[in-house]
């Protein structure tokens, strides 16, 4: 494991953690904005509230390609770590998500894989109701996942 991840791995391993994946970067580009549904601040807040109502002791690990936006816009009353996807190779990024006990995914294959690869049997996963702006929900969600309106 890369040295840069040692603290994050220890934090996740020693706590009941919720992974929250915030994908913004390429979804904000003009050519993608009409296709991809962006998850709103309310989506992340509602999803976190849902999981914390069942797991109040949980801590939060936010994975994002836009950590500056996360720090400016997502302020939660919970012990939180933010991991920038530029600091971590994709395989380690997904691995860290997968070892979290619970998941708040974006409409992104990165967070989808993190939740699907989780070995926690009692996991709670919140997924957005919209993946694409114009298409119906793709049949990729597990039956146990909770669909939460992503504000679009």
Phi and psi in radians as a Rosetta constraint file:
Dihedral C 1 N 2 CA 2 C 2 CIRCULARHARMONIC -1.050 0.35
Dihedral N 2 CA 2 C 2 N 3 CIRCULARHARMONIC 2.509 0.35
Dihedral C 2 N 3 CA 3 C 3 CIRCULARHARMONIC -0.990 0.35
Dihedral N 3 CA 3 C 3 N 4 CIRCULARHARMONIC -0.613 0.35
Dihedral C 3 N 4 CA 4 C 4 CIRCULARHARMONIC -1.040 0.35
Dihedral N 4 CA 4 C 4 N 5 CIRCULARHARMONIC -0.428 0.35
Dihedral C 4 N 5 CA 5 C 5 CIRCULARHARMONIC -1.657 0.35
Dihedral N 5 CA 5 C 5 N 6 CIRCULARHARMONIC -0.064 0.35
Dihedral C 5 N 6 CA 6 C 6 CIRCULARHARMONIC -0.989 0.35
Dihedral N 6 CA 6 C 6 N 7 CIRCULARHARMONIC -0.849 0.35
Dihedral C 6 N 7 CA 7 C 7 CIRCULARHARMONIC -1.125 0.35
Dihedral N 7 CA 7 C 7 N 8 CIRCULARHARMONIC -0.717 0.35
Dihedral C 7 N 8 CA 8 C 8 CIRCULARHARMONIC -1.147 0.35
Dihedral N 8 CA 8 C 8 N 9 CIRCULARHARMONIC -0.767 0.35
Dihedral C 8 N 9 CA 9 C 9 CIRCULARHARMONIC -1.067 0.35
Dihedral N 9 CA 9 C 9 N 10 CIRCULARHARMONIC -0.780 0.35
Dihedral C 9 N 10 CA 10 C 10 CIRCULARHARMONIC -1.088 0.35
Dihedral N 10 CA 10 C 10 N 11 CIRCULARHARMONIC -0.789 0.35
Dihedral C 10 N 11 CA 11 C 11 CIRCULARHARMONIC -1.021 0.35
Dihedral N 11 CA 11 C 11 N 12 CIRCULARHARMONIC -0.853 0.35
Dihedral C 11 N 12 CA 12 C 12 CIRCULARHARMONIC -1.162 0.35
Dihedral N 12 CA 12 C 12 N 13 CIRCULARHARMONIC -0.715 0.35
Dihedral C 12 N 13 CA 13 C 13 CIRCULARHARMONIC -1.187 0.35
Dihedral N 13 CA 13 C 13 N 14 CIRCULARHARMONIC -0.538 0.35
Dihedral C 13 N 14 CA 14 C 14 CIRCULARHARMONIC -1.667 0.35
Dihedral N 14 CA 14 C 14 N 15 CIRCULARHARMONIC 0.053 0.35
Dihedral C 14 N 15 CA 15 C 15 CIRCULARHARMONIC -2.400 0.35
Dihedral N 15 CA 15 C 15 N 16 CIRCULARHARMONIC 2.877 0.35
Dihedral C 15 N 16 CA 16 C 16 CIRCULARHARMONIC -1.510 0.35
Dihedral N 16 CA 16 C 16 N 17 CIRCULARHARMONIC 1.870 0.35
Dihedral C 16 N 17 CA 17 C 17 CIRCULARHARMONIC -1.974 0.35
Dihedral N 17 CA 17 C 17 N 18 CIRCULARHARMONIC 2.597 0.35
Dihedral C 17 N 18 CA 18 C 18 CIRCULARHARMONIC -1.879 0.35
Dihedral N 18 CA 18 C 18 N 19 CIRCULARHARMONIC 2.197 0.35
Dihedral C 18 N 19 CA 19 C 19 CIRCULARHARMONIC -1.546 0.35
Dihedral N 19 CA 19 C 19 N 20 CIRCULARHARMONIC 2.355 0.35
Dihedral C 19 N 20 CA 20 C 20 CIRCULARHARMONIC -2.184 0.35
Dihedral N 20 CA 20 C 20 N 21 CIRCULARHARMONIC 2.101 0.35
Dihedral C 20 N 21 CA 21 C 21 CIRCULARHARMONIC -1.837 0.35
Dihedral N 21 CA 21 C 21 N 22 CIRCULARHARMONIC 2.104 0.35
Dihedral C 21 N 22 CA 22 C 22 CIRCULARHARMONIC -1.973 0.35
Dihedral N 22 CA 22 C 22 N 23 CIRCULARHARMONIC 1.839 0.35
Dihedral C 22 N 23 CA 23 C 23 CIRCULARHARMONIC -1.851 0.35
Dihedral N 23 CA 23 C 23 N 24 CIRCULARHARMONIC 2.192 0.35
Dihedral C 23 N 24 CA 24 C 24 CIRCULARHARMONIC -2.330 0.35
Dihedral N 24 CA 24 C 24 N 25 CIRCULARHARMONIC -0.929 0.35
Dihedral C 24 N 25 CA 25 C 25 CIRCULARHARMONIC -0.452 0.35
Dihedral N 25 CA 25 C 25 N 26 CIRCULARHARMONIC -1.425 0.35
Dihedral C 25 N 26 CA 26 C 26 CIRCULARHARMONIC -1.247 0.35
Dihedral N 26 CA 26 C 26 N 27 CIRCULARHARMONIC -0.329 0.35
Dihedral C 26 N 27 CA 27 C 27 CIRCULARHARMONIC -1.253 0.35
Dihedral N 27 CA 27 C 27 N 28 CIRCULARHARMONIC -0.335 0.35
Dihedral C 27 N 28 CA 28 C 28 CIRCULARHARMONIC -1.510 0.35
Dihedral N 28 CA 28 C 28 N 29 CIRCULARHARMONIC -0.238 0.35
Dihedral C 28 N 29 CA 29 C 29 CIRCULARHARMONIC -1.161 0.35
Dihedral N 29 CA 29 C 29 N 30 CIRCULARHARMONIC 2.512 0.35
Dihedral C 29 N 30 CA 30 C 30 CIRCULARHARMONIC -0.893 0.35
Dihedral N 30 CA 30 C 30 N 31 CIRCULARHARMONIC -0.753 0.35
Dihedral C 30 N 31 CA 31 C 31 CIRCULARHARMONIC -1.220 0.35
Dihedral N 31 CA 31 C 31 N 32 CIRCULARHARMONIC -0.326 0.35
Dihedral C 31 N 32 CA 32 C 32 CIRCULARHARMONIC -1.829 0.35
Dihedral N 32 CA 32 C 32 N 33 CIRCULARHARMONIC -0.382 0.35
Dihedral C 32 N 33 CA 33 C 33 CIRCULARHARMONIC -1.027 0.35
Dihedral N 33 CA 33 C 33 N 34 CIRCULARHARMONIC -0.587 0.35
Dihedral C 33 N 34 CA 34 C 34 CIRCULARHARMONIC -1.419 0.35
Dihedral N 34 CA 34 C 34 N 35 CIRCULARHARMONIC -0.243 0.35
Dihedral C 34 N 35 CA 35 C 35 CIRCULARHARMONIC -1.710 0.35
Dihedral N 35 CA 35 C 35 N 36 CIRCULARHARMONIC -0.912 0.35
Dihedral C 35 N 36 CA 36 C 36 CIRCULARHARMONIC -1.560 0.35
Dihedral N 36 CA 36 C 36 N 37 CIRCULARHARMONIC 2.346 0.35
Dihedral C 36 N 37 CA 37 C 37 CIRCULARHARMONIC -1.447 0.35
Dihedral N 37 CA 37 C 37 N 38 CIRCULARHARMONIC 2.135 0.35
Dihedral C 37 N 38 CA 38 C 38 CIRCULARHARMONIC -1.482 0.35
Dihedral N 38 CA 38 C 38 N 39 CIRCULARHARMONIC 2.344 0.35
Dihedral C 38 N 39 CA 39 C 39 CIRCULARHARMONIC -1.365 0.35
Dihedral N 39 CA 39 C 39 N 40 CIRCULARHARMONIC 2.327 0.35
Dihedral C 39 N 40 CA 40 C 40 CIRCULARHARMONIC -1.495 0.35
Dihedral N 40 CA 40 C 40 N 41 CIRCULARHARMONIC 2.917 0.35
Dihedral C 40 N 41 CA 41 C 41 CIRCULARHARMONIC -1.018 0.35
Dihedral N 41 CA 41 C 41 N 42 CIRCULARHARMONIC -0.679 0.35
Dihedral C 41 N 42 CA 42 C 42 CIRCULARHARMONIC -1.117 0.35
Dihedral N 42 CA 42 C 42 N 43 CIRCULARHARMONIC -0.674 0.35
Dihedral C 42 N 43 CA 43 C 43 CIRCULARHARMONIC -0.983 0.35
Dihedral N 43 CA 43 C 43 N 44 CIRCULARHARMONIC -0.854 0.35
Dihedral C 43 N 44 CA 44 C 44 CIRCULARHARMONIC -1.146 0.35
Dihedral N 44 CA 44 C 44 N 45 CIRCULARHARMONIC -0.695 0.35
Dihedral C 44 N 45 CA 45 C 45 CIRCULARHARMONIC -1.149 0.35
Dihedral N 45 CA 45 C 45 N 46 CIRCULARHARMONIC -0.827 0.35
Dihedral C 45 N 46 CA 46 C 46 CIRCULARHARMONIC -1.098 0.35
Dihedral N 46 CA 46 C 46 N 47 CIRCULARHARMONIC -0.727 0.35
Dihedral C 46 N 47 CA 47 C 47 CIRCULARHARMONIC -1.118 0.35
Dihedral N 47 CA 47 C 47 N 48 CIRCULARHARMONIC -0.756 0.35
Dihedral C 47 N 48 CA 48 C 48 CIRCULARHARMONIC -1.128 0.35
Dihedral N 48 CA 48 C 48 N 49 CIRCULARHARMONIC -0.724 0.35
Dihedral C 48 N 49 CA 49 C 49 CIRCULARHARMONIC -1.063 0.35
Dihedral N 49 CA 49 C 49 N 50 CIRCULARHARMONIC -0.739 0.35
Dihedral C 49 N 50 CA 50 C 50 CIRCULARHARMONIC -1.043 0.35
Dihedral N 50 CA 50 C 50 N 51 CIRCULARHARMONIC -0.862 0.35
Dihedral C 50 N 51 CA 51 C 51 CIRCULARHARMONIC -1.214 0.35
Dihedral N 51 CA 51 C 51 N 52 CIRCULARHARMONIC -0.734 0.35
Dihedral C 51 N 52 CA 52 C 52 CIRCULARHARMONIC -1.178 0.35
Dihedral N 52 CA 52 C 52 N 53 CIRCULARHARMONIC -0.403 0.35
Dihedral C 52 N 53 CA 53 C 53 CIRCULARHARMONIC -1.169 0.35
Dihedral N 53 CA 53 C 53 N 54 CIRCULARHARMONIC -0.418 0.35
Dihedral C 53 N 54 CA 54 C 54 CIRCULARHARMONIC -1.820 0.35
Dihedral N 54 CA 54 C 54 N 55 CIRCULARHARMONIC -0.379 0.35
Dihedral C 54 N 55 CA 55 C 55 CIRCULARHARMONIC -2.398 0.35
Dihedral N 55 CA 55 C 55 N 56 CIRCULARHARMONIC 1.268 0.35
Dihedral C 55 N 56 CA 56 C 56 CIRCULARHARMONIC -1.140 0.35
Dihedral N 56 CA 56 C 56 N 57 CIRCULARHARMONIC -0.393 0.35
Dihedral C 56 N 57 CA 57 C 57 CIRCULARHARMONIC -1.469 0.35
Dihedral N 57 CA 57 C 57 N 58 CIRCULARHARMONIC -0.038 0.35
Dihedral C 57 N 58 CA 58 C 58 CIRCULARHARMONIC -1.110 0.35
Dihedral N 58 CA 58 C 58 N 59 CIRCULARHARMONIC 2.647 0.35
Dihedral C 58 N 59 CA 59 C 59 CIRCULARHARMONIC -1.972 0.35
Dihedral N 59 CA 59 C 59 N 60 CIRCULARHARMONIC 2.859 0.35
Dihedral C 59 N 60 CA 60 C 60 CIRCULARHARMONIC -2.066 0.35
Dihedral N 60 CA 60 C 60 N 61 CIRCULARHARMONIC 2.357 0.35
Dihedral C 60 N 61 CA 61 C 61 CIRCULARHARMONIC -2.148 0.35
Dihedral N 61 CA 61 C 61 N 62 CIRCULARHARMONIC 2.010 0.35
Dihedral C 61 N 62 CA 62 C 62 CIRCULARHARMONIC -1.737 0.35
Dihedral N 62 CA 62 C 62 N 63 CIRCULARHARMONIC 2.179 0.35
Dihedral C 62 N 63 CA 63 C 63 CIRCULARHARMONIC -1.845 0.35
Dihedral N 63 CA 63 C 63 N 64 CIRCULARHARMONIC 2.238 0.35
Dihedral C 63 N 64 CA 64 C 64 CIRCULARHARMONIC -2.709 0.35
Dihedral N 64 CA 64 C 64 N 65 CIRCULARHARMONIC 2.680 0.35
Dihedral C 64 N 65 CA 65 C 65 CIRCULARHARMONIC -1.620 0.35
Dihedral N 65 CA 65 C 65 N 66 CIRCULARHARMONIC 0.028 0.35
Dihedral C 65 N 66 CA 66 C 66 CIRCULARHARMONIC -2.446 0.35
Dihedral N 66 CA 66 C 66 N 67 CIRCULARHARMONIC 1.125 0.35
Dihedral C 66 N 67 CA 67 C 67 CIRCULARHARMONIC -1.090 0.35
Dihedral N 67 CA 67 C 67 N 68 CIRCULARHARMONIC -0.500 0.35
Dihedral C 67 N 68 CA 68 C 68 CIRCULARHARMONIC -1.130 0.35
Dihedral N 68 CA 68 C 68 N 69 CIRCULARHARMONIC -0.752 0.35
Dihedral C 68 N 69 CA 69 C 69 CIRCULARHARMONIC -1.113 0.35
Dihedral N 69 CA 69 C 69 N 70 CIRCULARHARMONIC -0.738 0.35
Dihedral C 69 N 70 CA 70 C 70 CIRCULARHARMONIC -0.997 0.35
Dihedral N 70 CA 70 C 70 N 71 CIRCULARHARMONIC -0.865 0.35
Dihedral C 70 N 71 CA 71 C 71 CIRCULARHARMONIC -1.140 0.35
Dihedral N 71 CA 71 C 71 N 72 CIRCULARHARMONIC -0.545 0.35
Dihedral C 71 N 72 CA 72 C 72 CIRCULARHARMONIC -1.445 0.35
Dihedral N 72 CA 72 C 72 N 73 CIRCULARHARMONIC -0.451 0.35
Dihedral C 72 N 73 CA 73 C 73 CIRCULARHARMONIC -2.085 0.35
Dihedral N 73 CA 73 C 73 N 74 CIRCULARHARMONIC -0.397 0.35
Dihedral C 73 N 74 CA 74 C 74 CIRCULARHARMONIC -1.937 0.35
Dihedral N 74 CA 74 C 74 N 75 CIRCULARHARMONIC 1.658 0.35
Dihedral C 74 N 75 CA 75 C 75 CIRCULARHARMONIC -1.981 0.35
Dihedral N 75 CA 75 C 75 N 76 CIRCULARHARMONIC 1.933 0.35
Dihedral C 75 N 76 CA 76 C 76 CIRCULARHARMONIC -2.102 0.35
Dihedral N 76 CA 76 C 76 N 77 CIRCULARHARMONIC 2.622 0.35
Dihedral C 76 N 77 CA 77 C 77 CIRCULARHARMONIC -1.526 0.35
Dihedral N 77 CA 77 C 77 N 78 CIRCULARHARMONIC 1.235 0.35
Dihedral C 77 N 78 CA 78 C 78 CIRCULARHARMONIC -2.762 0.35
Dihedral N 78 CA 78 C 78 N 79 CIRCULARHARMONIC 2.557 0.35
Dihedral C 78 N 79 CA 79 C 79 CIRCULARHARMONIC -1.082 0.35
Dihedral N 79 CA 79 C 79 N 80 CIRCULARHARMONIC 2.117 0.35
Dihedral C 79 N 80 CA 80 C 80 CIRCULARHARMONIC -2.327 0.35
Dihedral N 80 CA 80 C 80 N 81 CIRCULARHARMONIC 2.477 0.35
Dihedral C 80 N 81 CA 81 C 81 CIRCULARHARMONIC -2.101 0.35
Dihedral N 81 CA 81 C 81 N 82 CIRCULARHARMONIC 2.497 0.35
Dihedral C 81 N 82 CA 82 C 82 CIRCULARHARMONIC -2.043 0.35
Dihedral N 82 CA 82 C 82 N 83 CIRCULARHARMONIC 2.263 0.35
Dihedral C 82 N 83 CA 83 C 83 CIRCULARHARMONIC -2.050 0.35
Dihedral N 83 CA 83 C 83 N 84 CIRCULARHARMONIC 2.122 0.35
Dihedral C 83 N 84 CA 84 C 84 CIRCULARHARMONIC -1.422 0.35
Dihedral N 84 CA 84 C 84 N 85 CIRCULARHARMONIC 2.247 0.35
Dihedral C 84 N 85 CA 85 C 85 CIRCULARHARMONIC -1.165 0.35
Dihedral N 85 CA 85 C 85 N 86 CIRCULARHARMONIC -0.253 0.35
Dihedral C 85 N 86 CA 86 C 86 CIRCULARHARMONIC -1.332 0.35
Dihedral N 86 CA 86 C 86 N 87 CIRCULARHARMONIC -0.287 0.35
Dihedral C 86 N 87 CA 87 C 87 CIRCULARHARMONIC -1.558 0.35
Dihedral N 87 CA 87 C 87 N 88 CIRCULARHARMONIC -0.149 0.35
Dihedral C 87 N 88 CA 88 C 88 CIRCULARHARMONIC -2.376 0.35
Dihedral N 88 CA 88 C 88 N 89 CIRCULARHARMONIC 2.451 0.35
Dihedral C 88 N 89 CA 89 C 89 CIRCULARHARMONIC -1.192 0.35
Dihedral N 89 CA 89 C 89 N 90 CIRCULARHARMONIC 2.664 0.35
Dihedral C 89 N 90 CA 90 C 90 CIRCULARHARMONIC -0.953 0.35
Dihedral N 90 CA 90 C 90 N 91 CIRCULARHARMONIC -0.676 0.35
Dihedral C 90 N 91 CA 91 C 91 CIRCULARHARMONIC -1.137 0.35
Dihedral N 91 CA 91 C 91 N 92 CIRCULARHARMONIC -0.701 0.35
Dihedral C 91 N 92 CA 92 C 92 CIRCULARHARMONIC -1.269 0.35
Dihedral N 92 CA 92 C 92 N 93 CIRCULARHARMONIC -0.587 0.35
Dihedral C 92 N 93 CA 93 C 93 CIRCULARHARMONIC -1.072 0.35
Dihedral N 93 CA 93 C 93 N 94 CIRCULARHARMONIC -0.863 0.35
Dihedral C 93 N 94 CA 94 C 94 CIRCULARHARMONIC -1.161 0.35
Dihedral N 94 CA 94 C 94 N 95 CIRCULARHARMONIC -0.689 0.35
Dihedral C 94 N 95 CA 95 C 95 CIRCULARHARMONIC -1.021 0.35
Dihedral N 95 CA 95 C 95 N 96 CIRCULARHARMONIC -0.833 0.35
Dihedral C 95 N 96 CA 96 C 96 CIRCULARHARMONIC -1.079 0.35
Dihedral N 96 CA 96 C 96 N 97 CIRCULARHARMONIC -0.701 0.35
Dihedral C 96 N 97 CA 97 C 97 CIRCULARHARMONIC -1.066 0.35
Dihedral N 97 CA 97 C 97 N 98 CIRCULARHARMONIC -0.758 0.35
Dihedral C 97 N 98 CA 98 C 98 CIRCULARHARMONIC -1.157 0.35
Dihedral N 98 CA 98 C 98 N 99 CIRCULARHARMONIC -0.455 0.35
Dihedral C 98 N 99 CA 99 C 99 CIRCULARHARMONIC -1.509 0.35
Dihedral N 99 CA 99 C 99 N 100 CIRCULARHARMONIC -0.099 0.35
Dihedral C 99 N 100 CA 100 C 100 CIRCULARHARMONIC -1.235 0.35
Dihedral N 100 CA 100 C 100 N 101 CIRCULARHARMONIC 2.634 0.35
Dihedral C 100 N 101 CA 101 C 101 CIRCULARHARMONIC -1.352 0.35
Dihedral N 101 CA 101 C 101 N 102 CIRCULARHARMONIC -0.564 0.35
Dihedral C 101 N 102 CA 102 C 102 CIRCULARHARMONIC -2.330 0.35
Dihedral N 102 CA 102 C 102 N 103 CIRCULARHARMONIC 2.826 0.35
Dihedral C 102 N 103 CA 103 C 103 CIRCULARHARMONIC -2.475 0.35
Dihedral N 103 CA 103 C 103 N 104 CIRCULARHARMONIC 2.439 0.35
Dihedral C 103 N 104 CA 104 C 104 CIRCULARHARMONIC -2.112 0.35
Dihedral N 104 CA 104 C 104 N 105 CIRCULARHARMONIC 1.854 0.35
Dihedral C 104 N 105 CA 105 C 105 CIRCULARHARMONIC -1.718 0.35
Dihedral N 105 CA 105 C 105 N 106 CIRCULARHARMONIC 2.681 0.35
Dihedral C 105 N 106 CA 106 C 106 CIRCULARHARMONIC -1.643 0.35
Dihedral N 106 CA 106 C 106 N 107 CIRCULARHARMONIC 3.071 0.35
Dihedral C 106 N 107 CA 107 C 107 CIRCULARHARMONIC -1.398 0.35
Dihedral N 107 CA 107 C 107 N 108 CIRCULARHARMONIC 1.273 0.35
Dihedral C 107 N 108 CA 108 C 108 CIRCULARHARMONIC -2.604 0.35
Dihedral N 108 CA 108 C 108 N 109 CIRCULARHARMONIC 2.428 0.35
Dihedral C 108 N 109 CA 109 C 109 CIRCULARHARMONIC -1.142 0.35
Dihedral N 109 CA 109 C 109 N 110 CIRCULARHARMONIC -0.467 0.35
Dihedral C 109 N 110 CA 110 C 110 CIRCULARHARMONIC -1.049 0.35
Dihedral N 110 CA 110 C 110 N 111 CIRCULARHARMONIC -0.923 0.35
Dihedral C 110 N 111 CA 111 C 111 CIRCULARHARMONIC -1.288 0.35
Dihedral N 111 CA 111 C 111 N 112 CIRCULARHARMONIC -0.540 0.35
Dihedral C 111 N 112 CA 112 C 112 CIRCULARHARMONIC -1.012 0.35
Dihedral N 112 CA 112 C 112 N 113 CIRCULARHARMONIC -0.849 0.35
Dihedral C 112 N 113 CA 113 C 113 CIRCULARHARMONIC -1.117 0.35
Dihedral N 113 CA 113 C 113 N 114 CIRCULARHARMONIC -0.700 0.35
Dihedral C 113 N 114 CA 114 C 114 CIRCULARHARMONIC -1.007 0.35
Dihedral N 114 CA 114 C 114 N 115 CIRCULARHARMONIC -0.737 0.35
Dihedral C 114 N 115 CA 115 C 115 CIRCULARHARMONIC -1.288 0.35
Dihedral N 115 CA 115 C 115 N 116 CIRCULARHARMONIC -0.745 0.35
Dihedral C 115 N 116 CA 116 C 116 CIRCULARHARMONIC -1.135 0.35
Dihedral N 116 CA 116 C 116 N 117 CIRCULARHARMONIC -0.622 0.35
Dihedral C 116 N 117 CA 117 C 117 CIRCULARHARMONIC -1.439 0.35
Dihedral N 117 CA 117 C 117 N 118 CIRCULARHARMONIC -0.066 0.35
Dihedral C 117 N 118 CA 118 C 118 CIRCULARHARMONIC -1.072 0.35
Dihedral N 118 CA 118 C 118 N 119 CIRCULARHARMONIC 2.415 0.35
Dihedral C 118 N 119 CA 119 C 119 CIRCULARHARMONIC -1.728 0.35
Dihedral N 119 CA 119 C 119 N 120 CIRCULARHARMONIC 0.027 0.35
Dihedral C 119 N 120 CA 120 C 120 CIRCULARHARMONIC -1.292 0.35
Dihedral N 120 CA 120 C 120 N 121 CIRCULARHARMONIC 2.113 0.35
Dihedral C 120 N 121 CA 121 C 121 CIRCULARHARMONIC -1.286 0.35
Dihedral N 121 CA 121 C 121 N 122 CIRCULARHARMONIC -0.458 0.35
Dihedral C 121 N 122 CA 122 C 122 CIRCULARHARMONIC -1.805 0.35
Dihedral N 122 CA 122 C 122 N 123 CIRCULARHARMONIC 0.548 0.35
Dihedral C 122 N 123 CA 123 C 123 CIRCULARHARMONIC -1.233 0.35
Dihedral N 123 CA 123 C 123 N 124 CIRCULARHARMONIC 2.584 0.35
Dihedral C 123 N 124 CA 124 C 124 CIRCULARHARMONIC -1.991 0.35
Dihedral N 124 CA 124 C 124 N 125 CIRCULARHARMONIC 2.183 0.35
Dihedral C 124 N 125 CA 125 C 125 CIRCULARHARMONIC -2.164 0.35
Dihedral N 125 CA 125 C 125 N 126 CIRCULARHARMONIC 2.206 0.35
Dihedral C 125 N 126 CA 126 C 126 CIRCULARHARMONIC -1.805 0.35
Dihedral N 126 CA 126 C 126 N 127 CIRCULARHARMONIC 2.246 0.35
Dihedral C 126 N 127 CA 127 C 127 CIRCULARHARMONIC -2.196 0.35
Dihedral N 127 CA 127 C 127 N 128 CIRCULARHARMONIC 2.584 0.35
Dihedral C 127 N 128 CA 128 C 128 CIRCULARHARMONIC -1.243 0.35
Dihedral N 128 CA 128 C 128 N 129 CIRCULARHARMONIC 2.578 0.35
Dihedral C 128 N 129 CA 129 C 129 CIRCULARHARMONIC -1.275 0.35
Dihedral N 129 CA 129 C 129 N 130 CIRCULARHARMONIC -0.359 0.35
Dihedral C 129 N 130 CA 130 C 130 CIRCULARHARMONIC -2.132 0.35
Dihedral N 130 CA 130 C 130 N 131 CIRCULARHARMONIC 2.261 0.35
Dihedral C 130 N 131 CA 131 C 131 CIRCULARHARMONIC -1.735 0.35
Dihedral N 131 CA 131 C 131 N 132 CIRCULARHARMONIC -0.851 0.35
Dihedral C 131 N 132 CA 132 C 132 CIRCULARHARMONIC -2.013 0.35
Dihedral N 132 CA 132 C 132 N 133 CIRCULARHARMONIC 2.686 0.35
Dihedral C 132 N 133 CA 133 C 133 CIRCULARHARMONIC -1.197 0.35
Dihedral N 133 CA 133 C 133 N 134 CIRCULARHARMONIC -0.645 0.35
Dihedral C 133 N 134 CA 134 C 134 CIRCULARHARMONIC -1.887 0.35
Dihedral N 134 CA 134 C 134 N 135 CIRCULARHARMONIC -0.263 0.35
Dihedral C 134 N 135 CA 135 C 135 CIRCULARHARMONIC -1.764 0.35
Dihedral N 135 CA 135 C 135 N 136 CIRCULARHARMONIC 2.709 0.35
Dihedral C 135 N 136 CA 136 C 136 CIRCULARHARMONIC -1.168 0.35
Dihedral N 136 CA 136 C 136 N 137 CIRCULARHARMONIC 2.914 0.35
Dihedral C 136 N 137 CA 137 C 137 CIRCULARHARMONIC -0.994 0.35
Dihedral N 137 CA 137 C 137 N 138 CIRCULARHARMONIC 2.180 0.35
Dihedral C 137 N 138 CA 138 C 138 CIRCULARHARMONIC -1.207 0.35
Dihedral N 138 CA 138 C 138 N 139 CIRCULARHARMONIC 2.620 0.35
Dihedral C 138 N 139 CA 139 C 139 CIRCULARHARMONIC -1.422 0.35
Dihedral N 139 CA 139 C 139 N 140 CIRCULARHARMONIC 1.037 0.35
Dihedral C 139 N 140 CA 140 C 140 CIRCULARHARMONIC -2.046 0.35
Dihedral N 140 CA 140 C 140 N 141 CIRCULARHARMONIC -0.053 0.35
Dihedral C 140 N 141 CA 141 C 141 CIRCULARHARMONIC -1.519 0.35
Dihedral N 141 CA 141 C 141 N 142 CIRCULARHARMONIC 2.525 0.35
Dihedral C 141 N 142 CA 142 C 142 CIRCULARHARMONIC -1.359 0.35
Dihedral N 142 CA 142 C 142 N 143 CIRCULARHARMONIC 2.627 0.35
Dihedral C 142 N 143 CA 143 C 143 CIRCULARHARMONIC -1.035 0.35
Dihedral N 143 CA 143 C 143 N 144 CIRCULARHARMONIC -0.526 0.35
Dihedral C 143 N 144 CA 144 C 144 CIRCULARHARMONIC -1.391 0.35
Dihedral N 144 CA 144 C 144 N 145 CIRCULARHARMONIC -0.186 0.35
Dihedral C 144 N 145 CA 145 C 145 CIRCULARHARMONIC -1.295 0.35
Dihedral N 145 CA 145 C 145 N 146 CIRCULARHARMONIC 2.582 0.35
Dihedral C 145 N 146 CA 146 C 146 CIRCULARHARMONIC -1.707 0.35
Dihedral N 146 CA 146 C 146 N 147 CIRCULARHARMONIC 2.185 0.35
Dihedral C 146 N 147 CA 147 C 147 CIRCULARHARMONIC -1.542 0.35
Dihedral N 147 CA 147 C 147 N 148 CIRCULARHARMONIC 2.247 0.35
Dihedral C 147 N 148 CA 148 C 148 CIRCULARHARMONIC -2.138 0.35
Dihedral N 148 CA 148 C 148 N 149 CIRCULARHARMONIC 2.310 0.35
Dihedral C 148 N 149 CA 149 C 149 CIRCULARHARMONIC -1.032 0.35
Dihedral N 149 CA 149 C 149 N 150 CIRCULARHARMONIC 2.206 0.35
Dihedral C 149 N 150 CA 150 C 150 CIRCULARHARMONIC -1.594 0.35
Dihedral N 150 CA 150 C 150 N 151 CIRCULARHARMONIC 0.232 0.35
Dihedral C 150 N 151 CA 151 C 151 CIRCULARHARMONIC 1.412 0.35
Dihedral N 151 CA 151 C 151 N 152 CIRCULARHARMONIC 0.255 0.35
